[in-house]
Amino acid sequence: MAAPSKLWNRCTCYELGHCWSPTCLGATFSIARAATQYSLKLYAVFYLISALVRKRGWQYFQKELLPEILQSSVFLATNAALFMYDICVYRHLLGGFYPGFGFIACFPACVIAILLERKGRRGMLALYTMNLAMEVVFNMLVQRGHVTPVRYGEVLLYAISSAVLFLMFRMGNCLSKDAQSALRLLVGSCELPASQQESSRDREQPSSQSTSSQDAPNFTQFLPKQLQLLITNFIKRLQDRSKHSLCLHQFSCAYYSTEAFARRFFLGYTIQGFINVLKALPSLVRKPSTLIKALYHKDNFSLGLFLGLYSGLFRSLNCLLRWLRNKDNPLHGFLAGFVAGLSAIFYRSKTISLYVLSKVAENVFFKMQDLKYLPYIPHGDILLYAISTSIVLQAAVFEPHNIRPAYWRFLLGLTGNKFALMNRKLLDVHGTQASKLYPDYWPHYDTRFTPNLIAAGLV
């Protein structure tokens, strides 16, 4: 159903925006109710799982868990409800809709909402939404023909980002605590500079020394005794091979690299396997074979190979460069990080690549601030969250097909599926394919409140 090109501009809020309710307050309250229910469920699960993973004490569950759930739920529900309300305010103030109304309505809603959230979570939320906004802008540029996607571009982007991260990792004191902890989890602490080795070694070496001789029995306890002995002897011979004098790891370079691959492959396989098993649970009763398929799914091997090669290649290339050049240098981390990053070809993900790029930008920015090359921006996390979220929700109004599918489903859940009920056919005149996700949808209007659509002969 085609609409006149200027009709969307003079439509009422009901005709274009909240097509499920003829009143602005009624629409806002319906969004607030749905968002509150969804937010409470979402954050109850989120904080409970986080508490269990972090092994929080009983005092946290008694005094802190419920307030954190409620505060984050208020933040998210407020953001959703104010966005809807501000769209109506925007139209009433200006007398109609104009391009960019999604961004303009969202910005003040985001600023108010993020101020209700805990300070410790604002930076994380800002980075997450920045990552989303980068992906949305890229998709918009591709759709408009301004950018041509490069084959395996996400792999190259990940490799470049990985190279910069590992250069900063090797330099020391350049990364935030969370970024350094994540990289140390992947590749260990032996590639950190000598100045940071003592503290890291004090934390990690006792456990590695105590378990190194037991690695084989732990992983092979269900195998026949003879095979266990064979594997144990192989690991022992691997450990006793030579290592470079500049290498700070305990055993040989060959064992150092092989052990990293084996452990991270097992970790990746287990994580993806667990996810696939959870997805298979609903159909497990009707079709038990789905469990076997989930356990041996190709994605399990893909994530295992990605993490295994990422860690193993980084370690082995650093050792190789020490052998070839007979010296150590942070630039080895840059080269090894780039080559190791190419392992992302086994688990290609634009989302992961953009996330790592955002972490690079974050760490470079803060390091430049520490060196006084960039000024400190007051409330930068609030501004970044508001701008990034506004970009995403502007796209959610005019071109939702360019948003990450998982995030679009999140928006639908947050609004009780009402975000899908906008009359985006009226916005197709902009050439953004606004109704692409719902090409056959037309709202069921109460004709008492649709004077513009009646005049246009659309209802």
N, C-alpha and C positions, 0 to 999 in steps of 0.2 A: 504494500500500500504506500504509494508515493505521497509526500507531503510538500506543500509549497515551501520555497526556499527560506522565506523570512518568518514562517509560522512559529518556529521554535523560539524566536526572539521575543515574541509577545505572548507566549503561552503563560498560563498560570502555573503555580507550583504543582497543583494537582494534575494538570494536563501533561506536564513533562516529567516532573520529579517524583513526588510521592503519590503515584497512581493508585495506591491501595487505600488511601484515606483522603477525603476532600479537604480536611482542615490541617493546617501546618502544625498546630500543637498536638493534634491526634497522631499525626505521622511521627513527630518527634518522640512522643511517649511510647509509641509502639516499638520504635528503634531502641529506645532506652531500656525497655523491658526485655526485649530479645537479647540485647548486648549484655545486660547484667547477668542473665541466666547463663549465656554462653561463656562469659568471662569467668564467672565463679567456677564452672566446671573445668575450663581450660587451666586456670591457675591453681586450682586444687590439685589436679594431676601433676602439673609442672613442678610446683613446690614440694609436693610429697616425694616425687621421684628424685628431685635434686637433693632433698634432705637424706634420703636413703643412700644415694650414691656417695654423698659426702660424709656419711656416717655421723650425722648430727646427733647430739645428745638429747636425752629426754627433756631437758629444760627448754630446748628449742621448740619441741613439739607442744609443750605446755604454754609457752609465753610468746613465741615469735611467729610460728607457722600461720596461725589464723590472721593476725594483723597484716602479714605480708600478702596473704591471699586476698584479703579485703582491699588493701591499698592498691594493688595492681589491677584488681577487678574494677575498682572505681575509675582508675586511670583509663582503661580500655573502653569501658562503657561510656564514660564522659566524652571521649574522643569521637566515638560513633554517633552519639546523640547530638553533640554540638555541631558536627559536620552537617547533619541533616537540618538542624535548626538554622545554621548560618547560610545555607543555600536559600532558605526562605527569606531570611533577613536581607540577603544580597539582592534578591529579586524585588522585594518591596521597596528597598532604598533607591534602586536604579530604575525601577519601573519596567523591568524585563530582564531577560537573560542575555549575556554577552559571552564571547569566547573567553575561556580561562576562568569561568565561574567556579569550576571544581577546585582549582588551585586556590583562588581567593577565599572561598568559603572554608577550605580545609586549614589554611595556615593559622588563623586565630584559634580554631578548635584544637589544633595540635599543641600550640603554645600553652594554652590553659590546661590541657589534659596532662602533658608531660610534667608540669609543675606539681601535679598531684602524685606522681610516681616517686619512689625512693631515688635519691641522688646516685646511689651506687648502680642503678640499672639504666640511668639515662644514656650514658655513653654506649652501652651495649645495644640499646634500642636504636640509637642514632646510627650506629654502624650497620645494623641489620637493615634498616630502611634505606640507608644510602646504597647498600648492595642491591636492594630491590629496584631503587630508582635508576641505577646504572643499567641494569638489565632491561628495564622498561624503555629507557631512552634509546638504547641500542636497538631494541626491537622496532621502535618507532622509526628510527633512521633507516633500517633495512626495508621496512614496509614502504617508505617514501622514496626508496631508490637512492638515498644519499650515501649509503654504505653497502658494500658488497661483502657478504660473509666469506672469510678465508677458510679453505678446507683445513680441518684440524686446528682452527684458530684458537679454540679454547685450550688445546694442549700447549700451543706456543705461549699463550698468555699465562698459563699456569707455570710453565718452565721459566719464563722471565721473572715472574713474581717470586718464584721459589729461589731463583738466583740472588735476588736482592735481599730476601729474608735471610738466607744462609750467609751472605756476606756480612750482614749486620750481626748475625749469630756468632760468627767467627771473630768479629771485631770486639765483641763483648760490651755490655752496658749500653746497648743501642736499642734493644727491644723492650717492650712492656713485659711485665711479669707473666701475663697469660700467654703471650706469643712465645716467649722463651721456654716456658713450661711445656707448651705443645710440641715445640721442636725437640726439646730434650726427651720428651716421651717417644718421639719417632726415631731419633738417631742417637740418643744417649747424651752424656755430658762430656765425653772425651774429646770432642772437637771444640769445646769452649777454650778461650785463651788461658794460658797458665795462671794468670792472676785470679781466675774464677775456678780453677780446678780444685783447690783444696776444700772449699766449702761443698762443692758438688760431690767430690769424691768421698767426703765424710758421710754424706747422705746416702750415696749409692753403692760404694764399694763393699761394705760389710755384707750387704745382701747378695751382691754378685759373687763374692768369694765363698759365701756359705752355700750357695746353690749351684755354683759352676760344676762341681763334681757330681751333682745329682741331676743335672739336666737330662741326661739320657734315660735313667730309670723313671723319672717323672713322666716323660713323653712316651716311654716304651713299656710301661708296666703291664700292659695287656698283651704284649708280644711274647712269643716263646723265649725261653731263657737263652738259647743259643743266639737268637737274633738280637736280643738285648745286649749280650756281651759283644757281638760284632759291632753294633752301633756305638756302644760305649768306647770301644777301642779306637774306632774311627774318629770320634770326637776328641779323644785324648791325643791322637797323633796330629789332628788338626790344630789343637791348642799349642802343641809343642813346636810348631813350625816357627820360622823366624819372623821378627817384626823390626821395623825401623827404630833407630835410637830416639827419634823425635816423636814417635807415636806414644801417646799417653794411655792407651788401653792396656789391659792386663795380659791378654794372651796374644797369639800371633795375628797378623793382619788378615790371613785367610779365615781364621775362626771369627774374628771381629766382624767381617763382612757377611760371612755365611750365617752366623747366629742372628744378625739383624734381619736378614731376609726371612729366615725360618720363623722367627718370633712374630714379625709384622705380618707375614702371610697368614699365619694362624689367627692372629688378631682380626685381620680384615675378613677372612673367611667366616669366622665366628660371628662377627657383628652382622654381616649381610645375611648369613644363614638364619640368625635369630629374627631378623626383620622379615625374611621370607616365610619363616614358620608362623609368625604372628599373622601375616596376611593369609596364610592357608588355613588357619584355625576355623573360620566359619564354614568351610566346605569339607572339613576333615571327617565329620560323621558320615556324610553322604559318599565321600570318595577318599578313603584312607591313603590311596597312592599319592595324593597331593603332598603328604608329608615327605615322602622320599624325593619327590621333585623339588620341594623347597630346600631340602638339605643338600642336594646336588645341583642346584640351579647354577647356570653359567655366571650369574652376577656374583655369586659367592667367590668363584675363582677370579673374577675380574677385580674385585676389590682387594682380594688377597694378593694378587700379582702387583697391583698398583702400590699398595703399602709396602709389600716385601721388597720390590725393586727400588722404590723410592728411598727406603732406608739403607738397603744393601749397596746400591750404586753410590749413594752419597759417601758412605764409609769407605768403600773400596777405592773410589777416585781420590779421596783425600790421602789415603795411604799410598796409592800409586804416585801421586804428585810429590809426596815426600821422598819416595824412593828415587824418582827421576831427577828431582832438583836438589835433593839433599838439604832442603830447608823447608820451613813451614811458613805459610803466609795466609792472611785472611782472604786473599783473592782466590785461593784454592776453593774456598767455600762458595764463591760466586760461580766458578766453572762447574764444580761438583753439583751445586744446587740446580743449575740449568739442565745438565744432563740427566740428573735424577728426576727432575720435573717432567721430562719427556715420558716417564712411565705412566703419566696420566692418560696416555693413549689407550690403556687397558680399561680405564674407567672414566670415559669422557663425560664431563659435566660443566656446562656453562656456569651453573650456579656456584659450584665449588671454585672455579677459576676466578669469578668475579669476587667471591668472598675473600680469597687469598689476596687478590689485588687490593681490596679495600683495607685489609690488614697491613699491607705494605704501605699504602698511602697514610694510614693512621700513624704507623711507627716512624715513617720518614718525617711526617709533619711535626710530631712531638719532639723528635730529635732536633729538627731545625729550630724549634722553639727553645729547646734547652741551650742550643749554641747561639741564641739571640739573633739568628738570621730571619726569623719570622716573629711577628708580634703575638702576644697572648690575646686571644679573642674571648672576652667575657661571655659566659653562657653559650659557648660554641656548640656544646652537645644539644642544647635546646633548639638552637637555630638550625643545626644540621638535621635533627629529627623532623622539625616542622617543614623545612624545605623539601626533604626527601619524601616524606609521607604525602605532602601536597602534590608532588609530581606524580606519585603512584595513583592517588585518588583522582587526579585530573584525568589520567589515562583510564581509570576504572569507569569514569562517566562517559568519555568519548570513544575509547577503544579498548575495552576490557580484554579482547583477545590478545593484546600485547603484554598482558600481565602474566607472571608465572602462574600456571594452573593451580598449584597448591595454595598460593596466596589468594587467588580469586575464590577458591572454595572456602578459605578462611573468612573472607569478607562476606560471603553468602551466609555462612554459619553465624557470624557475628551479628548480622542484621536480620536474622530469621528468614533468609532468602529474599528479603525485600529489595536488596540492591539490584536484583535481576528484573524487578518489576518496573523500572523506569521505562518510559517510552523512547527508546533510543532510535526508533525509526524516524523521529522528528530531527535527530541529529545527523542522519546519514548525508544530509546536504553538505556537510563539511568534508566529505571524502575520506573520513577515517574508518569507514565500515563499522560504524558504531553498533549496528544491530547484527553483526556477523555471528555472534554466539547464539542469538535468538532471532533468526530471520523471520519466523512465522508468528512471533508474539505481538499481540495488540491488546492493551489493557481493557478490562470490562469497566467502563466508566459509568458513573452516575451523571446522566446528561444534564441534570440541573446545575452542574458545576463546570460545564465544558463549553462556554460560549464561543471560544475561538475555534475549537474543533468543529462545532456545529456550523459556524460561518464558513469554514473551509470545506464542508461537506464530508468530513471524515468520520463523523458519528451520527 
